[in-house]
Amino acid sequence: MKKHTLIFCLSLLAGTSWSQIKWVKPSIPRGQTFIQSETRKLFIDALALTEGDLVVGDFQILVNGTALGEDRLENVQVNGLNFTADILLEEGNQTIQILYGPGPKALKSESIVVYYNYSFSSRPSIHVLAVGTDPPDLQFATKDACDFANAFRGQIATTNRLFDAVYVKTLIGPAATADSIRMAVDQLVDDYKNSRKVDKKDLIILYLASHGFTDSLDNLWIRGNDYTPTDPRQTSVRYDEITSRLDEVQCKKLIFMDACHSGARSNSGTVNDAIRNLMESKAGYAVLTSSKKEERSYEDEAWQNGAFTKAVLEGLEGAADASKDGIVSLNEVYDYIKSRIPEMVSRVKGRSKPRISPKTIWGIFRFS
């Protein structure tokens, strides 16, 4: 991959007086007006010199004089006197200032001018959507989704990482309604079409831990947390509804699906047949699923996860790195969980074997 350098031009505006909010990061050494970064996500850290406890909602970040919207803000926190956040930069010059408090009495930082050139960044970003419902017969589905999401959140802080940025959204338990799942998928499409938060070189990762069922036409449905047998279609999301929307995003997509997470159901074989048929016919996707026809997925107190997710997490955290190069490929993850899951459930009747589309095997992850 050809290396490019993303250059941020940071300069203090002339004539700015001493401020009550001090920049900690990005830091600008005396006499230096340029810093280099390979990310379009800028981490900011500011020290607010004020009495009393800080309220995170009283902070504003102004970009070119306008308050930054939530679609360009992540990880907004207050820790003691420090205010931190990640902001998504636009192309060109942008003047950034932090305010704390109301109106003319607001504390103000000095303004910094940041230059960003989108074309300089050659690394992809990852966009993770992790969904875990909480039906009464599943003990670890919500934890599975949280643990999966946290594995990728850890990637954000990794040095020499392979990705420009990592964006993680979770829908857990009551938040994982059918409509919320639809809206989250729609947001990914909007991020591609309108805000450019998703780019053609990026990777979308969708993790689904829930029950699934098929209708009379063999359409596969994923139950929302609000699922009710009296209105199954309104409280579930059809799988090809998800993929049809994601087809509008011209980037790679990776789906981890545990749609038969636990417990025997009369249509479990049909569900997994439907998954297999979909993943083998859908171009542009790589899909790993937890089980095949007439087989179950397993949970266990000893793992504190489902077997499928536990094996995937072990693999992503480095156990699957057969080449010992510090990079975990999707091929390596598949090879690892293919052997690891039967080993984990050897004391339980039956086996759960992951399947992957042979047409699209790609992807690399660094967890170090």
C-alpha distance (Angstrom), angle and dihedral (degrees) to the residues before:
residue distance angle dihedral
M1 . . .
K2 3.78 . .
K3 3.75 110.7 .
H4 3.75 120.5 -129.4
T5 3.75 129.6 179.0
L6 3.76 122.4 -128.7
I7 3.78 107.3 -148.9
F8 3.74 123.5 -158.2
C9 3.79 113.6 -161.5
L10 3.78 107.9 -152.2
S11 3.78 120.6 -177.4
L12 3.78 132.4 159.9
L13 3.77 114.1 -120.5
A14 3.78 112.4 -109.3
G15 3.74 117.9 -102.4
T16 3.80 97.0 19.0
S17 3.79 112.1 151.4
W18 3.80 129.8 -142.8
S19 3.81 108.9 -61.7
Q20 3.79 134.5 -151.9
I21 3.79 92.4 -132.3
K22 3.80 114.2 61.0
W23 3.79 124.8 -158.3
V24 3.80 114.3 -123.2
K25 3.81 97.4 168.9
P26 2.93 133.4 54.3
S27 3.77 85.3 39.5
I28 3.79 120.6 -154.7
P29 3.81 113.5 -158.3
R30 3.77 114.6 -144.3
G31 3.77 111.6 -84.9
Q32 3.82 93.6 15.9
T33 3.79 122.7 105.5
F34 3.82 100.6 171.0
I35 3.78 133.2 64.3
Q36 3.80 127.0 177.3
S37 3.77 128.3 -131.7
E38 3.78 136.1 161.4
T39 3.80 96.0 -148.4
R40 3.78 133.6 84.5
K41 3.80 89.7 -153.3
L42 3.82 109.5 85.3
F43 3.80 120.0 -155.8
I44 3.79 113.0 -146.3
D45 3.80 127.9 -167.2
A46 3.80 122.5 -179.0
L47 3.80 133.5 179.2
A48 3.81 113.8 -137.3
L49 3.80 111.0 -152.5
T50 3.79 100.2 -152.1
E51 3.77 140.1 113.4
G52 3.77 124.0 -103.3
D53 3.75 131.9 24.0
L54 3.77 117.3 -41.1
V55 3.80 119.4 -120.6
V56 3.78 112.7 -145.9
G57 3.81 92.2 -149.0
D58 3.82 91.1 60.0
F59 3.80 92.4 65.0
Q60 3.78 123.4 93.6
I61 3.78 129.8 -173.2
L62 3.77 112.9 -150.2
V63 3.79 120.4 -157.2
N64 3.78 113.3 -170.9
G65 3.80 88.0 -15.6
T66 3.82 96.0 -53.9
A67 3.81 126.5 105.1
L68 3.80 110.7 -104.9
G69 3.81 113.5 -113.1
E70 3.79 124.8 -124.5
D71 3.81 90.5 -110.4
R72 3.81 88.5 69.8
L73 3.82 97.5 40.6
E74 3.81 130.4 81.7
N75 3.80 138.6 167.6
V76 3.82 95.0 14.0
Q77 3.81 107.3 -177.5
V78 3.79 144.6 158.7
N79 3.80 119.4 -144.5
G80 3.79 113.2 177.4
L81 3.80 105.4 -54.4
N82 3.79 94.0 -18.2
F83 3.78 125.8 99.8
T84 3.82 116.1 -162.2
A85 3.79 135.0 179.8
D86 3.79 143.8 151.2
I87 3.79 115.7 -122.0
L88 3.78 128.9 -167.0
L89 3.79 111.2 -129.6
E90 3.77 127.0 -139.9
E91 3.78 124.6 -143.0
G92 3.79 118.8 -83.0
N93 3.79 130.0 13.3
Q94 3.78 121.2 -18.7
T95 3.77 128.8 177.6
I96 3.80 112.2 -140.9
Q97 3.79 127.1 -163.0
I98 3.81 133.7 166.8
L99 3.81 122.3 -140.1
Y100 3.80 129.4 -170.1
G101 3.77 123.4 -166.7
P102 3.80 135.8 8.0
G103 3.80 131.1 -44.5
P104 3.80 123.6 -43.5
K105 3.81 92.2 -10.7
A106 3.81 92.3 62.3
L107 3.77 118.3 125.5
K108 3.79 110.2 -118.0
S109 3.75 135.2 -157.6
E110 3.76 124.1 -145.0
S111 3.78 112.2 -90.9
I112 3.78 120.6 -109.2
V113 3.77 126.3 -162.2
V114 3.78 114.6 -136.8
Y115 3.79 123.8 -166.7
Y116 3.78 118.8 -159.6
N117 3.81 129.1 178.0
Y118 3.79 111.2 -164.5
S119 3.80 93.6 -160.0
F120 3.81 91.6 60.8
S121 3.80 91.4 69.3
S122 3.79 112.4 85.3
R123 3.79 99.8 168.9
P124 3.80 121.9 94.3
S125 3.76 125.1 -120.4
I126 3.81 125.2 -134.5
H127 3.80 122.9 -132.1
V128 3.81 112.6 -164.7
L129 3.79 124.5 -168.0
A130 3.81 111.3 -177.0
V131 3.81 118.4 -171.7
G132 3.80 124.4 -172.7
T133 3.80 122.9 171.2
D134 3.78 124.3 -160.8
P135 3.82 111.1 -137.3
P136 3.81 115.1 166.0
D137 3.81 94.9 -108.7
L138 3.82 95.4 54.1
Q139 3.78 116.7 78.2
F140 3.79 102.4 179.6
A141 3.81 108.4 24.5
T142 3.81 93.9 105.4
K143 3.80 92.4 44.3
D144 3.79 89.8 48.2
A145 3.79 90.7 56.7
C146 3.81 92.6 45.7
D147 3.80 93.0 48.5
F148 3.79 91.5 47.8
A149 3.81 91.1 51.1
N150 3.80 92.6 46.5
A151 3.80 91.0 53.3
F152 3.77 88.6 62.2
R153 3.79 94.0 41.1
G154 3.80 85.3 59.9
Q155 3.78 88.3 57.4
I156 3.81 89.7 65.4
A157 3.80 92.4 69.7
T158 3.81 96.1 42.8
T159 3.78 114.2 118.3
N160 3.80 118.4 -128.5
R161 3.77 87.4 15.3
L162 3.77 121.7 178.6
F163 3.78 95.2 -129.3
D164 3.77 134.0 73.6
A165 3.80 92.5 -143.3
V166 3.80 139.7 -13.4
Y167 3.80 120.3 -141.4
V168 3.80 118.5 -169.6
K169 3.81 128.6 -171.5
T170 3.79 124.7 176.2
L171 3.79 132.2 -162.9
I172 3.79 106.0 -168.0
G173 3.79 130.2 176.8
P174 3.83 111.8 -42.7
A175 3.82 90.6 12.1
A176 3.81 91.1 60.1
T177 3.78 97.9 79.4
A178 3.79 119.4 149.7
D179 3.81 91.8 -108.2
S180 3.81 91.5 48.4
I181 3.80 90.6 53.3
R182 3.81 90.1 50.8
M183 3.80 91.5 48.2
A184 3.82 92.7 49.4
V185 3.81 91.0 52.0
D186 3.80 90.0 46.9
Q187 3.81 88.7 52.2
L188 3.80 90.9 57.2
V189 3.80 89.0 53.2
D190 3.81 90.8 48.4
D191 3.81 90.7 48.5
Y192 3.80 88.0 56.5
K193 3.79 98.7 43.5
N194 3.78 102.0 37.6
S195 3.80 117.7 13.5
R196 3.83 97.6 33.4
K197 3.78 88.7 -134.8
V198 3.81 86.2 130.8
D199 3.81 116.0 52.8
K200 3.81 133.2 -168.5
K201 3.80 91.3 -107.0
D202 3.82 93.1 52.6
L203 3.79 130.7 100.5
I204 3.81 125.2 -128.9
I205 3.81 114.5 -155.8
L206 3.78 118.5 -165.9
Y207 3.80 119.8 -170.0
L208 3.82 118.5 -169.5
A209 3.80 124.1 -174.3
S210 3.78 110.4 174.7
H211 3.78 144.4 91.5
G212 3.77 120.1 -70.1
F213 3.78 134.7 -159.3
T214 3.78 138.7 179.1
D215 3.79 128.4 -130.4
S216 3.81 129.2 -140.7
L217 3.82 90.0 -80.4
D218 3.82 92.1 51.7
N219 3.79 92.3 -109.0
L220 3.79 111.4 156.0
W221 3.81 116.9 -127.0
I222 3.81 128.9 -168.5
R223 3.79 114.2 -147.3
G224 3.79 118.4 -125.4
N225 3.77 120.4 -140.8
D226 3.82 87.1 -103.0
Y227 3.82 91.9 57.1
T228 3.76 116.1 150.6
P229 3.84 125.8 179.3
T230 3.81 90.1 -137.0
D231 3.81 92.1 61.2
P232 3.80 105.3 20.5
R233 3.81 98.9 158.0
Q234 3.79 96.5 49.9
T235 3.81 90.8 48.1
S236 3.81 95.4 44.8
V237 3.79 135.6 56.9
R238 3.78 122.8 -129.1
Y239 3.79 110.9 -125.6
D240 3.79 94.6 -134.0
E241 3.81 88.7 50.4
I242 3.78 87.1 62.6
T243 3.80 95.1 45.4
S244 3.81 93.4 43.4
R245 3.78 89.6 57.5
L246 3.79 92.0 45.0
D247 3.81 89.4 50.6
E248 3.81 85.2 73.5
V249 3.81 88.7 65.6
Q250 3.79 110.6 77.9
C251 3.77 99.0 -147.3
K252 3.80 137.1 89.7
K253 3.78 119.3 -74.6
L254 3.78 128.5 -157.8
I255 3.81 120.0 -168.7
F256 3.80 126.1 -165.6
M257 3.80 108.2 -168.6
D258 3.77 128.9 -172.4
A259 3.79 95.7 171.3
C260 3.83 94.4 148.3
H261 3.76 92.9 45.7
S262 3.79 101.6 159.8
G263 3.74 142.3 -15.2
A264 3.78 132.4 38.7
R265 3.80 117.8 -82.3
S266 3.76 128.5 179.3
N267 3.78 93.5 -118.8
S268 3.81 99.2 42.7
G269 3.78 93.0 112.4
T270 3.80 91.3 49.6
V271 3.80 91.3 49.8
N272 3.77 93.1 52.8
D273 3.81 92.3 43.8
A274 3.80 86.9 55.2
I275 3.80 91.1 50.0
R276 3.79 91.1 49.2
N277 3.79 93.5 49.5
L278 3.78 92.6 47.7
M279 3.77 95.8 48.6
E280 3.79 93.8 46.6
S281 3.80 93.4 51.4
K282 3.81 101.0 40.3
A283 3.80 114.8 92.2
G284 3.80 118.9 -149.8
Y285 3.81 95.5 31.7
A286 3.77 136.5 97.9
V287 3.80 112.7 -161.1
L288 3.79 130.0 -169.9
T289 3.79 116.5 -170.6
S290 3.76 132.1 -173.9
S291 3.78 103.0 -126.4
K292 3.76 148.2 5.2
K293 3.78 135.0 -137.1
E294 3.81 116.2 -38.2
E295 3.79 91.8 1.2
R296 3.76 130.2 111.2
S297 3.76 135.0 -138.5
Y298 3.78 115.0 -128.4
E299 3.78 139.3 -140.1
D300 3.77 126.1 -169.3
E301 3.80 137.3 -179.0
A302 3.80 89.6 -131.5
W303 3.82 91.5 61.2
Q304 3.84 96.5 37.4
N305 3.82 83.5 -146.7
G306 3.75 140.6 60.5
A307 3.80 111.7 -80.4
F308 3.80 92.4 -114.3
T309 3.80 95.2 52.8
K310 3.80 93.3 40.5
A311 3.80 90.7 55.1
V312 3.81 92.6 44.8
L313 3.80 91.6 51.2
E314 3.81 92.3 47.9
G315 3.77 88.9 50.8
L316 3.80 95.0 48.5
E317 3.79 91.2 46.8
G318 3.80 89.9 60.4
A319 3.78 108.7 -82.5
A320 3.81 89.6 107.1
D321 3.81 93.9 53.5
A322 3.80 95.7 111.8
S323 3.81 92.7 163.3
K324 3.83 91.7 53.3
D325 3.81 91.6 -137.8
G326 3.81 96.3 126.4
I327 3.81 91.3 -108.0
V328 3.80 124.5 102.0
S329 3.79 115.2 -152.0
L330 3.77 125.4 -159.9
N331 3.79 88.8 -114.9
E332 3.79 89.4 56.5
V333 3.80 91.7 48.6
Y334 3.79 90.5 52.1
D335 3.81 93.4 47.8
Y336 3.79 90.5 47.9
I337 3.81 98.8 49.6
K338 3.81 91.5 41.6
S339 3.79 89.2 65.8
R340 3.79 99.7 26.2
I341 3.82 99.6 57.4
P342 3.83 96.6 55.4
E343 3.79 87.7 48.2
M344 3.82 91.3 51.9
V345 3.81 94.5 49.3
S346 3.79 97.9 37.5
R347 3.78 90.1 116.7
V348 3.84 90.4 54.9
K349 3.80 123.0 76.3
G350 3.80 111.1 -104.2
R351 3.80 132.2 15.2
S352 3.77 135.9 -105.4
K353 3.78 114.0 -144.7
P354 3.81 121.5 -173.6
R355 3.77 118.4 -132.3
I356 3.79 129.3 -151.7
S357 3.76 132.5 -169.8
P358 3.81 107.1 -105.2
K359 3.79 91.5 -150.3
T360 3.78 97.7 66.0
I361 3.78 118.1 36.2
W362 3.77 112.9 153.0
G363 3.76 143.9 110.1
I364 3.77 136.2 102.8
F365 3.78 132.0 -141.1
R366 3.76 131.1 -171.6
F367 3.77 118.0 -153.2
S368 3.77 109.7 172.1
